[in-house]
Amino acid sequence: MNEQKPEVQIHPLEPTPHPERPLGLMALVTIALGNVFSSSVYALQAPTSAMTGRSAWLAFGLAVIVGFLTILPNLLVSGAVSFKGGDFSLVQLGLGKRASGIFAWNFILMCIGIAISTSAISGYVTTLWPGAPGKVIAIIVTVLIFLLNISPVKAISKAQNIMFYLLCLATAAYIIYGLFNIRPGAFDFSAGNYFPNGGRGFIQATTTFCVTTGFYVQVYALALQAKNPRKHIPKSMLITAVIILFLYPLMTFVNVNTLPWEQTVGQTMVGTASSLLPTGLFIFFIICGPILATATTLNAGFLGLSKPFASSAESGWLPKVVGKKNRFGAPYVTLSILLAAAVIPYLFTDNVSVIANQTVLVQSLIKLFPLVAAWRIPTKYPEFWKTGLFRKMPLPVFYIIMGVCTAVQLALFISSMTNLTTAQVVIGLGLFVVLSAIAVIWNAVKGKEIDTSIDYASMS
């Protein structure tokens, strides 16, 4: 009789780091930060100020905190287990084969948010070069990032580092000049342009943006490329959260408090930057700030989102062709799907708030799968937890944290539906139902070919 294969292959504890792997702590931090810079603070300034006025900087601060709570389960689990396929492996490990299949098919919808970055490029390009074909250039930049991601991981990391350091210089210039030009009354919370749409507008803004402030969670899908994943991955997420908690409100505060309000509301950072910065520095800011922020987000998004897709295909839950890799180990078919996700939504709408709202609904629903799976890791696999980074955390404390995170995730899901039209809600939920049905049918037809033992979790 053939011995039954385990649902997930568990590798033994390997106490030593892996210095031969390309990604250390700093590289993971730059990738994690790249995942959130464009999709949040640069791309969404205009809709933020339109929704909640000069209190936008407070909305961004709260959004960072709420976004952190949505990824905190991943952070805790990544300190105990290194997953080959990110959330797919977590769902497989915690909830089993069928749940991982439903998640695998619905993960396609998780990629809608990457279109936010593509849509942001056009506005900044046409600002710098009026009359330029913004959409065409945005798509070309996205294709170039795609081509970079079918290269070796080390090359991707080096490019990300260069773009990140230039982005830091541009951001620092904007903040320093801005802080010396703050208008009187910046902290007058009773002014009419603070909370102009009341508490509802403030909550709507926070809900819309918190999902993008948690995009750095994708870094935990890079465990097999990390030198010391169980230490460096959770630390990189925590460092990223602290950095954006400081930078996001500060950048937004500058944007909404340096020009007369009528020149700021509903506008990007371009108007503020053009009035603050000398011409040469303004050009540097546009290229190395918003445009490079977009490039780093696309780069990190392609790298992180491709892992669950490829792992799902290797296991048999998606067509095998999806997991095909080139000579550098890059899943080029998966990356091509992500390229389509980055471009196609943008062809239908360049309204980034619409894209962001749709992303909130889809992600809030699908993220319930790994969230529930994370609840089970300490007790289902105690050998992982007892040797992990957070091994000294008492289990009651872990469950209290998980309860708070679950409540936040459910609240986001409910709130996201109130921000959308009935048609958008029906379409979002309808797609989830259809893709889940496809997963059930796929399991019925090809269940014997699905081999999730090739996906694995490691304690190294």
Kinemage of the C-alpha trace (Angstrom):
@kinemage 1
@onewidth
@group {chain A} dominant
@subgroup {mainchain}
@vectorlist {calphas} color= white
{ca met a 1} P 0.000 0.000 0.000
{ca asn a 2} L 1.290 3.456 -0.889
{ca glu a 3} L 1.922 5.717 2.059
{ca gln a 4} L -0.397 8.726 1.998
{ca lys a 5} L 1.417 12.011 1.393
{ca pro a 6} L 1.063 14.713 4.026
{ca glu a 7} L -1.034 17.690 3.009
{ca val a 8} L 1.910 20.001 3.647
{ca gln a 9} L 5.527 18.943 3.712
{ca ile a 10} L 7.103 20.113 6.959
{ca his a 11} L 10.843 20.645 6.825
{ca pro a 12} L 12.880 20.020 9.992
{ca leu a 13} L 14.237 22.887 12.018
{ca glu a 14} L 17.337 24.423 10.497
{ca pro a 15} L 18.789 26.711 13.183
{ca thr a 16} L 21.328 28.442 10.949
{ca pro a 17} L 20.512 31.350 8.601
{ca his a 18} L 20.968 31.066 4.846
{ca pro a 19} L 23.643 33.605 3.833
{ca glu a 20} L 23.562 32.387 0.226
{ca arg a 21} L 20.036 33.750 -0.231
{ca pro a 22} L 19.747 37.232 -1.788
{ca leu a 23} L 17.460 39.097 0.642
{ca gly a 24} L 18.679 40.396 3.998
{ca leu a 25} L 16.756 42.595 6.430
{ca met a 26} L 17.449 45.880 4.624
{ca ala a 27} L 16.500 44.412 1.247
{ca leu a 28} L 13.216 43.146 2.700
{ca val a 29} L 12.500 46.568 4.222
{ca thr a 30} L 13.026 48.351 0.892
{ca ile a 31} L 10.741 45.847 -0.850
{ca ala a 32} L 8.111 46.187 1.893
{ca leu a 33} L 8.233 49.998 1.754
{ca gly a 34} L 8.107 49.884 -2.029
{ca asn a 35} L 4.860 47.936 -1.758
{ca val a 36} L 3.087 50.815 -0.003
{ca phe a 37} L 4.612 54.141 -1.020
{ca ser a 38} L 2.955 54.689 -4.393
{ca ser a 39} L -0.287 52.849 -3.694
{ca ser a 40} L -0.961 54.973 -0.615
{ca val a 41} L 0.632 58.297 0.150
{ca tyr a 42} L 1.349 59.433 -3.406
{ca ala a 43} L -1.515 57.912 -5.368
{ca leu a 44} L -4.342 58.711 -2.964
{ca gln a 45} L -3.696 62.289 -1.828
{ca ala a 46} L -6.381 63.761 -4.091
{ca pro a 47} L -9.304 61.558 -2.979
{ca thr a 48} L -8.170 61.845 0.657
{ca ser a 49} L -8.458 65.624 0.764
{ca ala a 50} L -11.751 65.484 -1.141
{ca met a 51} L -13.258 63.081 1.407
{ca thr a 52} L -12.045 64.554 4.671
{ca gly a 53} L -10.372 67.908 3.990
{ca arg a 54} L -7.332 69.027 5.948
{ca ser a 55} L -7.882 66.190 8.403
{ca ala a 56} L -6.492 63.907 5.678
{ca trp a 57} L -3.207 63.609 7.571
{ca leu a 58} L -5.090 62.220 10.571
{ca ala a 59} L -6.941 59.790 8.306
{ca phe a 60} L -3.642 58.531 6.929
{ca gly a 61} L -2.250 58.046 10.430
{ca leu a 62} L -5.289 56.057 11.507
{ca ala a 63} L -5.215 54.098 8.238
{ca val a 64} L -1.637 53.005 8.930
{ca ile a 65} L -2.654 51.708 12.367
{ca val a 66} L -5.716 49.891 11.027
{ca gly a 67} L -3.688 48.519 8.110
{ca phe a 68} L -1.111 47.181 10.563
{ca leu a 69} L -3.839 45.333 12.488
{ca thr a 70} L -4.949 43.642 9.271
{ca ile a 71} L -1.452 42.255 8.619
{ca leu a 72} L -0.489 41.564 12.257
{ca pro a 73} L -1.603 37.885 12.069
{ca asn a 74} L 0.754 37.388 9.104
{ca leu a 75} L 3.551 39.099 11.016
{ca leu a 76} L 3.090 36.835 14.050
{ca val a 77} L 2.882 33.655 12.009
{ca ser a 78} L 5.889 34.578 9.852
{ca gly a 79} L 7.962 34.622 13.045
{ca ala a 80} L 7.190 30.917 13.496
{ca val a 81} L 6.920 29.515 9.975
{ca ser a 82} L 8.483 30.246 6.587
{ca phe a 83} L 5.959 29.664 3.809
{ca lys a 84} L 6.890 28.890 0.223
{ca gly a 85} L 3.677 30.322 -1.188
{ca gly a 86} L 2.758 33.074 1.271
{ca asp a 87} L -0.948 33.157 2.120
{ca phe a 88} L -1.665 30.091 -0.030
{ca ser a 89} L 0.700 27.973 2.092
{ca leu a 90} L -0.752 29.438 5.303
{ca val a 91} L -4.311 28.568 4.261
{ca gln a 92} L -3.194 25.098 3.191
{ca leu a 93} L -1.408 24.528 6.491
{ca gly a 94} L -4.167 25.899 8.711
{ca leu a 95} L -7.402 25.059 6.879
{ca gly a 96} L -6.563 22.223 4.503
{ca lys a 97} L -6.790 21.381 0.831
{ca arg a 98} L -10.277 22.568 -0.171
{ca ala a 99} L -9.995 25.945 1.532
{ca ser a 100} L -6.613 26.546 -0.109
{ca gly a 101} L -8.174 25.814 -3.506
{ca ile a 102} L -10.947 28.374 -3.005
{ca phe a 103} L -8.331 30.851 -1.839
{ca ala a 104} L -6.080 30.096 -4.837
{ca trp a 105} L -8.778 30.920 -7.379
{ca asn a 106} L -9.953 34.012 -5.534
{ca phe a 107} L -6.416 35.292 -5.096
{ca ile a 108} L -6.774 36.524 -8.667
{ca leu a 109} L -8.978 39.293 -7.250
{ca met a 110} L -6.295 40.278 -4.716
{ca cys a 111} L -4.288 41.775 -7.552
{ca ile a 112} L -6.781 44.521 -8.423
{ca gly a 113} L -4.940 46.902 -6.106
{ca ile a 114} L -1.784 46.838 -8.208
{ca ala a 115} L -3.672 48.912 -10.786
{ca ile a 116} L -3.606 51.848 -8.347
{ca ser a 117} L 0.086 52.335 -9.053
{ca thr a 118} L -0.349 52.169 -12.819
{ca ser a 119} L -3.120 54.743 -12.704
{ca ala a 120} L -0.974 57.105 -10.632
{ca ile a 121} L 1.826 57.358 -13.206
{ca ser a 122} L -0.189 59.149 -15.871
{ca gly a 123} L -1.105 62.197 -13.771
{ca tyr a 124} L 2.452 62.836 -12.679
{ca val a 125} L 3.876 62.365 -16.172
{ca thr a 126} L 1.419 64.796 -17.761
{ca thr a 127} L 2.099 67.297 -14.987
{ca leu a 128} L 5.796 67.283 -15.769
{ca trp a 129} L 5.288 67.108 -19.543
{ca pro a 130} L 1.867 68.583 -20.458
{ca gly a 131} L 0.377 66.918 -23.498
{ca ala a 132} L 2.333 63.678 -23.013
{ca pro a 133} L 0.349 60.452 -23.572
{ca gly a 134} L 0.043 59.622 -19.888
{ca lys a 135} L -1.777 56.303 -20.230
{ca val a 136} L 0.665 55.011 -22.828
{ca ile a 137} L 3.680 55.960 -20.701
{ca ala a 138} L 2.081 54.422 -17.600
{ca ile a 139} L 1.599 51.141 -19.408
{ca ile a 140} L 5.166 51.230 -20.790
{ca val a 141} L 6.592 51.752 -17.288
{ca thr a 142} L 4.509 48.842 -15.995
{ca val a 143} L 5.794 46.597 -18.786
{ca leu a 144} L 9.394 47.575 -17.978
{ca ile a 145} L 8.853 46.614 -14.335
{ca phe a 146} L 7.407 43.312 -15.531
{ca leu a 147} L 10.540 42.680 -17.606
{ca leu a 148} L 12.710 43.426 -14.570
{ca asn a 149} L 10.790 40.834 -12.562
{ca ile a 150} L 11.553 38.011 -14.973
{ca ser a 151} L 15.220 38.624 -14.137
{ca pro a 152} L 17.153 37.093 -11.187
{ca val a 153} L 15.894 38.062 -7.703
{ca lys a 154} L 19.261 39.649 -6.863
{ca ala a 155} L 18.911 42.034 -9.823
{ca ile a 156} L 15.368 42.921 -8.734
{ca ser a 157} L 16.590 43.637 -5.213
{ca lys a 158} L 19.439 45.869 -6.445
{ca ala a 159} L 17.085 47.861 -8.669
{ca gln a 160} L 14.633 48.200 -5.781
{ca asn a 161} L 17.377 49.512 -3.490
{ca ile a 162} L 18.498 52.170 -5.987
{ca met a 163} L 14.943 53.361 -6.598
{ca phe a 164} L 14.233 53.362 -2.863
{ca tyr a 165} L 17.202 55.559 -1.930
{ca leu a 166} L 16.342 58.092 -4.637
{ca leu a 167} L 12.753 58.051 -3.400
{ca cys a 168} L 13.961 58.797 0.136
{ca leu a 169} L 15.904 61.849 -1.080
{ca ala a 170} L 12.898 63.212 -2.988
{ca thr a 171} L 10.558 62.633 -0.048
{ca ala a 172} L 12.963 64.294 2.396
{ca ala a 173} L 13.266 67.370 0.157
{ca tyr a 174} L 9.481 67.716 -0.040
{ca ile a 175} L 8.990 67.400 3.730
{ca ile a 176} L 11.831 69.767 4.701
{ca tyr a 177} L 10.734 72.534 2.323
{ca gly a 178} L 7.115 72.015 3.325
{ca leu a 179} L 7.624 72.242 7.066
{ca phe a 180} L 9.186 75.683 6.633
{ca asn a 181} L 6.113 76.897 4.732
{ca ile a 182} L 3.177 75.721 6.858
{ca arg a 183} L 0.263 78.176 6.818
{ca pro a 184} L -1.249 79.567 10.042
{ca gly a 185} L -4.107 77.578 11.520
{ca ala a 186} L -2.727 74.179 10.540
{ca phe a 187} L -3.903 72.737 13.869
{ca asp a 188} L -7.218 74.593 14.020
{ca phe a 189} L -9.449 71.520 14.134
{ca ser a 190} L -12.572 73.683 14.402
{ca ala a 191} L -11.975 75.167 10.933
{ca gly a 192} L -14.519 74.302 8.280
{ca asn a 193} L -11.972 72.570 6.064
{ca tyr a 194} L -11.216 70.075 8.848
{ca phe a 195} L -13.686 67.145 8.676
{ca pro a 196} L -15.864 68.912 6.049
{ca asn a 197} L -17.897 65.730 5.515
{ca gly a 198} L -18.095 64.917 9.210
{ca gly a 199} L -17.194 61.629 10.822
{ca arg a 200} L -18.592 59.632 7.921
{ca gly a 201} L -16.200 61.235 5.440
{ca phe a 202} L -13.266 60.676 7.796
{ca ile a 203} L -14.137 57.004 8.298
{ca gln a 204} L -14.696 56.539 4.560
{ca ala a 205} L -11.246 57.981 3.832
{ca thr a 206} L -9.598 55.810 6.489
{ca thr a 207} L -11.327 52.665 5.228
{ca thr a 208} L -10.361 53.364 1.636
{ca phe a 209} L -6.695 53.857 2.393
{ca cys a 210} L -6.020 51.344 5.151
{ca val a 211} L -5.979 48.423 2.713
{ca thr a 212} L -3.192 50.057 0.728
{ca thr a 213} L -1.218 50.829 3.898
{ca gly a 214} L -1.040 47.070 4.526
{ca phe a 215} L 0.343 46.078 1.125
{ca tyr a 216} L 3.771 45.496 2.662
{ca val a 217} L 2.447 42.161 3.986
{ca gln a 218} L 3.385 40.649 0.606
{ca val a 219} L 7.000 40.555 1.768
{ca tyr a 220} L 6.268 37.451 3.827
{ca ala a 221} L 5.824 35.480 0.606
{ca leu a 222} L 9.584 35.924 0.018
{ca ala a 223} L 10.616 33.515 2.789
{ca leu a 224} L 12.622 31.260 0.502
{ca gln a 225} L 14.640 34.218 -0.781
{ca ala a 226} L 15.353 35.598 2.717
{ca lys a 227} L 18.612 34.977 4.546
{ca asn a 228} L 16.912 34.562 7.943
{ca pro a 229} L 13.155 34.539 7.260
{ca arg a 230} L 11.733 33.872 10.733
{ca lys a 231} L 13.584 36.889 12.114
{ca his a 232} L 13.962 39.252 9.191
{ca ile a 233} L 10.490 39.048 7.640
{ca pro a 234} L 8.451 40.005 10.747
{ca lys a 235} L 11.060 42.628 11.642
{ca ser a 236} L 10.894 44.114 8.126
{ca met a 237} L 7.101 44.430 8.407
{ca leu a 238} L 7.345 46.050 11.829
{ca ile a 239} L 10.041 48.501 10.679
{ca thr a 240} L 7.956 49.394 7.631
{ca ala a 241} L 4.873 50.043 9.777
{ca val a 242} L 6.811 52.402 12.061
{ca ile a 243} L 8.333 54.301 9.115
{ca ile a 244} L 5.031 54.890 7.313
{ca leu a 245} L 3.268 55.784 10.578
{ca phe a 246} L 5.703 58.706 10.764
{ca leu a 247} L 6.001 59.584 7.063
{ca tyr a 248} L 2.420 59.280 5.780
{ca pro a 249} L 0.791 61.785 8.145
{ca leu a 250} L 3.791 64.120 7.833
{ca met a 251} L 3.753 64.169 4.023
{ca thr a 252} L -0.019 64.629 3.975
{ca phe a 253} L 0.159 67.360 6.621
{ca val a 254} L 2.567 69.271 4.357
{ca asn a 255} L 0.352 68.726 1.328
{ca val a 256} L -2.821 70.126 2.914
{ca asn a 257} L -1.277 72.961 4.924
{ca thr a 258} L 1.148 74.839 2.656
{ca leu a 259} L -1.233 76.309 0.050
{ca pro a 260} L -4.649 77.998 0.301
{ca trp a 261} L -7.218 75.280 0.801
{ca glu a 262} L -9.026 75.869 -2.505
{ca gln a 263} L -5.742 75.086 -4.321
{ca thr a 264} L -5.231 71.845 -2.386
{ca val a 265} L -8.571 70.069 -2.109
{ca gly a 266} L -8.860 67.149 -4.510
{ca gln a 267} L -5.329 67.695 -5.847
{ca thr a 268} L -2.198 65.549 -5.786
{ca met a 269} L 1.129 66.649 -4.274
{ca val a 270} L 2.167 68.210 -7.575
{ca gly a 271} L 0.648 71.625 -6.886
{ca thr a 272} L 2.202 71.832 -3.442
{ca ala a 273} L 5.594 70.657 -4.690
{ca ser a 274} L 5.623 73.112 -7.614
{ca ser a 275} L 5.033 76.038 -5.249
{ca leu a 276} L 7.537 74.870 -2.633
{ca leu a 277} L 10.478 73.551 -4.622
{ca pro a 278} L 12.884 75.291 -7.037
{ca thr a 279} L 12.392 74.191 -10.655
{ca gly a 280} L 15.300 71.731 -10.751
{ca leu a 281} L 14.367 70.181 -7.423
{ca phe a 282} L 10.711 70.005 -8.480
{ca ile a 283} L 11.636 67.974 -11.563
{ca phe a 284} L 13.813 65.712 -9.373
{ca phe a 285} L 10.904 65.315 -6.940
{ca ile a 286} L 8.381 64.314 -9.616
{ca ile a 287} L 10.727 61.776 -11.206
{ca cys a 288} L 12.279 60.345 -8.020
{ca gly a 289} L 9.222 60.857 -5.811
{ca pro a 290} L 5.828 59.917 -7.275
{ca ile a 291} L 7.101 58.185 -10.423
{ca leu a 292} L 9.784 56.129 -8.657
{ca ala a 293} L 7.349 55.416 -5.818
{ca thr a 294} L 5.058 53.901 -8.410
{ca ala a 295} L 7.923 51.900 -9.874
{ca thr a 296} L 8.971 50.519 -6.473
{ca thr a 297} L 5.385 49.557 -5.642
{ca leu a 298} L 4.924 47.778 -8.958
{ca asn a 299} L 8.281 46.043 -8.573
{ca ala a 300} L 7.581 44.858 -5.040
{ca gly a 301} L 4.008 43.934 -5.952
{ca phe a 302} L 5.078 41.750 -8.857
{ca leu a 303} L 7.678 40.047 -6.666
{ca gly a 304} L 5.441 39.391 -3.658
{ca leu a 305} L 2.120 38.602 -5.345
{ca ser a 306} L 3.644 36.094 -7.776
{ca lys a 307} L 4.604 33.594 -5.040
{ca pro a 308} L 1.099 32.425 -3.985
{ca phe a 309} L 0.066 32.173 -7.649
{ca ala a 310} L 3.065 30.063 -8.615
{ca ser a 311} L 2.741 27.841 -5.548
{ca ser a 312} L -0.957 27.254 -6.277
{ca ala a 313} L -0.137 26.201 -9.837
{ca glu a 314} L 2.679 23.880 -8.762
{ca ser a 315} L 0.262 22.174 -6.373
{ca gly a 316} L -2.283 21.658 -9.158
{ca trp a 317} L -4.986 24.089 -8.045
{ca leu a 318} L -4.400 26.274 -11.088
{ca pro a 319} L -3.360 25.158 -14.575
{ca lys a 320} L 0.243 23.960 -14.488
{ca val a 321} L 1.193 26.482 -17.147
{ca val a 322} L 0.600 29.292 -14.628
{ca gly a 323} L 3.534 28.080 -12.543
{ca lys a 324} L 6.040 27.782 -15.395
{ca lys a 325} L 9.405 29.410 -14.648
{ca asn a 326} L 12.222 30.721 -16.792
{ca arg a 327} L 15.927 29.960 -16.334
{ca phe a 328} L 16.130 32.531 -13.524
{ca gly a 329} L 13.360 30.826 -11.549
{ca ala a 330} L 10.869 33.628 -12.262
{ca pro a 331} L 7.240 32.452 -12.782
{ca tyr a 332} L 6.797 34.370 -16.033
{ca val a 333} L 3.216 33.255 -16.712
{ca thr a 334} L 2.149 34.315 -13.218
{ca leu a 335} L 3.915 37.641 -13.722
{ca ser a 336} L 2.084 38.065 -17.033
{ca ile a 337} L -1.223 37.652 -15.185
{ca leu a 338} L -0.129 40.345 -12.720
{ca leu a 339} L 0.793 42.592 -15.643
{ca ala a 340} L -2.749 42.205 -16.967
{ca ala a 341} L -4.134 42.989 -13.483
{ca ala a 342} L -2.047 46.164 -13.375
{ca val a 343} L -3.127 47.398 -16.793
{ca ile a 344} L -6.675 46.196 -17.582
{ca pro a 345} L -8.551 47.929 -14.680
{ca tyr a 346} L -6.701 51.142 -15.540
{ca leu a 347} L -7.947 50.959 -19.142
{ca phe a 348} L -11.523 51.149 -17.846
{ca thr a 349} L -11.067 53.835 -15.198
{ca asp a 350} L -8.295 56.171 -14.105
{ca asn a 351} L -10.179 57.037 -10.917
{ca val a 352} L -7.861 55.585 -8.287
{ca ser a 353} L -10.438 55.871 -5.502
{ca val a 354} L -12.795 53.534 -7.418
{ca ile a 355} L -9.983 51.008 -7.812
{ca ala a 356} L -9.033 51.367 -4.142
{ca asn a 357} L -12.633 50.881 -2.975
{ca gln a 358} L -13.028 47.734 -5.052
{ca thr a 359} L -9.759 46.452 -3.617
{ca val a 360} L -10.983 46.962 -0.050
{ca leu a 361} L -14.064 44.799 -0.654
{ca val a 362} L -12.196 41.975 -2.374
{ca gln a 363} L -9.220 41.891 -0.026
{ca ser a 364} L -11.278 42.162 3.148
{ca leu a 365} L -13.277 39.101 2.107
{ca ile a 366} L -10.410 36.951 0.855
{ca lys a 367} L -8.103 37.826 3.741
{ca leu a 368} L -10.494 36.038 6.096
{ca phe a 369} L -9.008 32.738 4.874
{ca pro a 370} L -5.409 33.266 6.064
{ca leu a 371} L -6.754 35.105 9.102
{ca val a 372} L -8.720 32.038 10.251
{ca ala a 373} L -5.761 29.809 9.361
{ca ala a 374} L -3.426 31.929 11.524
{ca trp a 375} L -5.645 31.291 14.559
{ca arg a 376} L -4.816 27.578 14.346
{ca ile a 377} L -1.027 27.636 13.897
{ca pro a 378} L 0.110 27.737 17.584
{ca thr a 379} L -2.066 24.772 18.607
{ca lys a 380} L -2.104 22.747 15.390
{ca tyr a 381} L 1.660 23.042 14.945
{ca pro a 382} L 3.089 23.787 18.410
{ca glu a 383} L 6.604 22.813 17.319
{ca phe a 384} L 6.573 25.854 15.030
{ca trp a 385} L 5.346 28.292 17.643
{ca lys a 386} L 7.626 27.055 20.435
{ca thr a 387} L 10.735 27.741 18.369
{ca gly a 388} L 9.563 30.967 16.724
{ca leu a 389} L 10.356 34.620 17.235
{ca phe a 390} L 7.268 35.161 19.416
{ca arg a 391} L 7.578 31.935 21.431
{ca lys a 392} L 7.509 33.873 24.733
{ca met a 393} L 4.095 35.346 23.932
{ca pro a 394} L 1.435 33.587 26.081
{ca leu a 395} L -1.279 31.960 23.988
{ca pro a 396} L -4.082 33.993 25.661
{ca val a 397} L -2.312 37.175 24.538
{ca phe a 398} L -1.994 35.773 21.002
{ca tyr a 399} L -5.732 35.014 20.885
{ca ile a 400} L -6.679 38.450 22.224
{ca ile a 401} L -4.576 40.059 19.468
{ca met a 402} L -6.146 37.760 16.896
{ca gly a 403} L -9.616 38.669 18.150
{ca val a 404} L -8.924 42.382 17.690
{ca cys a 405} L -7.489 41.781 14.196
{ca thr a 406} L -10.506 39.681 13.223
{ca ala a 407} L -12.912 42.375 14.399
{ca val a 408} L -11.000 44.994 12.383
{ca gln a 409} L -11.045 42.802 9.266
{ca leu a 410} L -14.799 42.210 9.547
{ca ala a 411} L -15.419 45.925 10.131
{ca leu a 412} L -13.419 46.774 7.015
{ca phe a 413} L -15.441 44.327 4.962
{ca ile a 414} L -18.738 45.827 6.125
{ca ser a 415} L -17.473 49.402 5.752
{ca ser a 416} L -16.100 48.743 2.264
{ca met a 417} L -19.551 47.739 1.048
{ca thr a 418} L -21.039 51.013 2.311
{ca asn a 419} L -18.461 52.954 0.230
{ca leu a 420} L -19.464 51.226 -3.005
{ca thr a 421} L -22.497 51.332 -5.232
{ca thr a 422} L -24.876 48.390 -5.230
{ca ala a 423} L -23.541 47.349 -8.634
{ca gln a 424} L -19.938 47.323 -7.383
{ca val a 425} L -20.871 45.224 -4.349
{ca val a 426} L -22.802 42.746 -6.489
{ca ile a 427} L -19.921 42.470 -8.971
{ca gly a 428} L -17.314 41.993 -6.228
{ca leu a 429} L -19.296 39.356 -4.342
{ca gly a 430} L -20.401 37.752 -7.591
{ca leu a 431} L -16.826 37.260 -8.720
{ca phe a 432} L -15.992 35.659 -5.386
{ca val a 433} L -18.885 33.218 -5.713
{ca val a 434} L -18.016 32.344 -9.322
{ca leu a 435} L -14.333 31.743 -8.611
{ca ser a 436} L -15.182 29.679 -5.523
{ca ala a 437} L -17.507 27.540 -7.655
{ca ile a 438} L -14.706 27.056 -10.180
{ca ala a 439} L -12.443 25.849 -7.353
{ca val a 440} L -15.056 23.316 -6.213
{ca ile a 441} L -15.536 22.043 -9.783
{ca trp a 442} L -11.759 21.938 -10.310
{ca asn a 443} L -11.374 19.791 -7.194
{ca ala a 444} L -14.141 17.449 -8.372
{ca val a 445} L -12.557 17.009 -11.807
{ca lys a 446} L -8.835 17.175 -11.036
{ca gly a 447} L -8.741 16.415 -7.306
{ca lys a 448} L -6.510 13.374 -7.754
{ca glu a 449} L -3.922 15.485 -9.583
{ca ile a 450} L -3.711 18.083 -6.821
{ca asp a 451} L -0.593 17.413 -4.767
{ca thr a 452} L -0.234 19.970 -2.017
{ca ser a 453} L 2.674 18.056 -0.486
{ca ile a 454} L 4.998 19.866 -2.913
{ca asp a 455} L 4.087 23.097 -1.182
{ca tyr a 456} L 5.804 23.356 2.149
{ca ala a 457} L 6.361 25.256 5.318
{ca ser a 458} L 9.736 25.412 7.000
{ca met a 459} L 10.957 26.295 10.456
{ca ser a 460} L 14.229 27.603 9.045
